[in-house]
């Protein structure tokens, strides 16, 4: 009987010895699991004073004109370790559009182009970020203008690795081309080009 008790005690001690590393390993995995479920998300808001977007279009085939949207707002969520889950939601104020001359400005605000009286905002929601490096990639999402929503892709360049700047501002630039006819802007095709080059400069600050 004494020998059986000794064996039981030895087995219990060995079980505790083997269990200890597994308990420690589980404790290490727990915060990793929580981060994978959203604990690693970094939330930002757009700094409107340091961000803007411009749209350039060919004019008469040999020149170009550029309009600017100086007022914008938005939010950005970046998931550490899962950049493909990033969401960038940006809204531009179409009413405040700026143009190089009054004639162009009047046309851009009018019914044949942005029709700002009826559609005062333009919105882009990026839902899929594919990085080719820590600072470069493509962002695919939906662009809504003049009541039309279409899938578009932005080429994005971050000033630095956004996942490594916890609690610090993040800056990026982005570019894309769209066909204005896809959004109901079909006027003046002999004068104004159909391809619009859009450039975005944005600064994000932690929320």
matplotlib code that plots the C-alpha trace (Angstrom):
import matplotlib.pyplot as plt

x = [0.0, 2.8, 4.4, 1.2, 0.9, 4.5, 3.8, 0.7, 2.7, 5.4, 2.9, 1.1, 4.5, 5.3, 1.9, 2.4, 5.9, 4.6, 1.5, 3.4, 4.9, 1.6, -0.1, 2.6, 2.2, -1.5, -1.1, 1.2, -1.4, -4.3, -3.3, -2.4, -5.8, -7.4, -5.4, -6.5, -10.1, -9.7, -7.5, -4.8, -7.0, -5.6, -8.3, -7.5, -9.5, -8.6, -6.9, -8.9, -6.5, -3.6, -5.5, -6.9, -7.8, -7.4, -8.8, -7.0, -8.5, -7.2, -8.5, -8.5, -6.2, -2.9, -3.5, -5.2, -7.2, -7.1, -9.9, -9.4, -11.6, -10.1, -12.6, -12.8, -13.4, -13.0, -11.9, -9.3, -8.9, -5.7, -5.4, -1.9, -0.7, -3.7, -3.4, -5.8, -8.5, -7.9, -10.9, -10.5, -13.7, -13.3, -16.0, -15.2, -17.3, -18.2, -19.8, -16.4, -14.7, -12.1, -11.2, -8.6, -11.3, -14.9, -16.3, -14.8, -15.9, -19.5, -19.6, -18.1, -20.7, -23.5, -25.8, -23.5, -20.7, -20.8, -24.2, -23.4, -26.8, -28.2, -25.1, -23.1, -20.6, -18.3, -17.4, -14.7, -14.8, -11.8, -12.2, -9.3, -5.7, -3.1, 0.5, 3.4, 5.8, 5.3, 4.6, 3.1, 0.0, -3.4, -6.7, -9.9, -13.3, -16.4, -16.4, -19.8, -20.3, -23.5, -25.4, -23.4, -21.3, -18.6, -15.6, -12.3, -8.7, -6.2, -2.5, -1.4, 2.0, 2.4, 5.1, 6.2, 4.9, 1.5, 1.4, 4.6, 3.3, 1.1, -0.3, 1.4, 0.1, 0.2, 0.5, -0.2, -0.8, -3.0, -3.7, -6.3, -7.9, -11.6, -13.7, -16.0, -18.7, -19.1, -20.6, -22.9, -20.5, -20.7, -20.8, -18.1, -16.4, -14.7, -13.2, -12.7, -11.0, -12.9, -10.1, -9.8, -6.6, -7.4, -4.7, -5.3, -3.0, -4.1, -2.8, -4.4, -4.3, -5.1, -8.6]
y = [0.0, 2.4, 1.6, 2.5, 5.8, 6.7, 5.9, 8.1, 11.0, 10.6, 10.6, 13.7, 15.5, 14.5, 15.7, 19.1, 19.3, 18.5, 20.7, 23.8, 24.5, 23.9, 26.4, 29.0, 28.3, 28.8, 32.0, 33.3, 32.3, 34.0, 37.6, 36.6, 35.1, 38.2, 40.4, 38.1, 38.8, 42.5, 43.4, 44.5, 47.1, 50.6, 53.3, 56.6, 59.7, 61.8, 65.1, 67.3, 70.3, 68.2, 66.2, 66.9, 65.3, 66.5, 65.4, 66.1, 65.7, 66.4, 69.6, 69.9, 66.9, 68.8, 70.6, 69.7, 71.2, 70.2, 70.5, 70.2, 69.0, 70.8, 69.5, 65.9, 63.7, 60.0, 57.1, 54.4, 51.1, 49.1, 45.6, 44.7, 41.5, 41.5, 44.6, 43.1, 43.8, 47.5, 49.8, 53.4, 55.4, 58.9, 61.5, 64.6, 67.7, 68.3, 71.7, 73.2, 72.0, 74.4, 75.0, 77.1, 79.5, 80.5, 79.0, 75.6, 75.8, 76.6, 73.6, 71.2, 72.1, 71.9, 69.1, 67.8, 67.1, 66.7, 68.3, 69.3, 70.7, 67.2, 65.2, 67.3, 64.5, 62.0, 58.9, 56.2, 53.1, 50.8, 47.3, 45.3, 46.4, 44.2, 45.2, 44.6, 46.0, 47.4, 50.8, 50.2, 48.4, 48.6, 49.4, 48.1, 49.6, 51.4, 55.0, 56.8, 60.0, 61.5, 58.6, 55.9, 53.4, 51.4, 49.3, 51.1, 50.5, 53.0, 52.7, 53.5, 54.6, 55.1, 57.4, 54.6, 51.2, 52.0, 48.8, 49.9, 53.4, 52.6, 55.9, 58.1, 59.9, 58.0, 59.7, 58.3, 59.2, 57.4, 57.6, 56.1, 56.6, 56.6, 57.1, 60.0, 58.5, 55.6, 58.2, 59.9, 62.7, 62.4, 66.0, 68.0, 64.8, 66.7, 69.1, 67.3, 63.9, 60.9, 59.7, 61.4, 61.1, 61.3, 62.0, 61.8, 63.1, 62.1, 62.4, 60.1, 60.7, 58.1, 58.1]
z = [0.0, 0.8, -2.5, -4.4, -2.5, -3.5, -7.2, -7.1, -5.6, -8.2, -11.0, -9.6, -9.4, -13.0, -14.2, -12.6, -14.2, -17.7, -17.2, -16.3, -19.8, -21.4, -19.0, -19.8, -23.5, -23.3, -21.4, -24.3, -26.9, -25.2, -26.0, -29.5, -30.0, -28.7, -31.1, -34.0, -32.9, -33.1, -30.2, -32.6, -34.5, -34.8, -35.3, -36.9, -38.0, -41.0, -40.3, -42.6, -42.3, -43.7, -46.3, -49.8, -53.1, -56.6, -60.0, -63.2, -66.7, -70.2, -71.9, -75.7, -75.9, -75.2, -71.9, -68.6, -65.8, -62.2, -59.6, -55.8, -53.0, -50.0, -47.4, -46.5, -43.4, -42.7, -40.5, -41.0, -39.2, -39.6, -38.1, -37.0, -38.7, -41.1, -43.3, -45.8, -43.3, -43.3, -43.9, -45.2, -45.4, -46.8, -47.8, -49.9, -49.8, -53.5, -52.8, -51.9, -55.1, -56.4, -60.1, -62.0, -63.4, -62.7, -66.0, -65.2, -61.5, -62.6, -65.0, -62.5, -59.9, -62.4, -63.5, -66.3, -63.9, -60.1, -59.7, -56.2, -55.5, -55.7, -54.7, -52.2, -51.3, -52.9, -50.9, -51.2, -48.9, -49.3, -47.9, -49.2, -48.8, -50.6, -49.7, -51.9, -49.2, -45.7, -47.3, -50.7, -52.0, -53.6, -52.0, -53.6, -52.6, -53.8, -55.1, -55.0, -57.1, -58.5, -56.9, -58.8, -56.9, -58.7, -57.7, -58.0, -57.0, -55.4, -55.6, -52.0, -50.6, -46.9, -45.6, -43.2, -42.1, -40.6, -38.4, -36.7, -35.7, -32.8, -31.3, -33.9, -37.0, -40.3, -43.7, -47.1, -50.7, -53.2, -56.9, -59.3, -62.7, -63.3, -66.4, -65.8, -68.1, -65.6, -63.2, -65.7, -66.7, -70.5, -71.6, -73.6, -74.8, -77.7, -75.2, -71.9, -71.6, -70.3, -68.0, -64.7, -62.6, -58.9, -56.3, -52.6, -49.8, -46.3, -42.7, -40.1, -36.4, -33.6, -32.2]

ax = plt.figure().add_subplot(projection="3d")
ax.plot(x, y, z, "-o")
ax.set_aspect("equal")
plt.show()
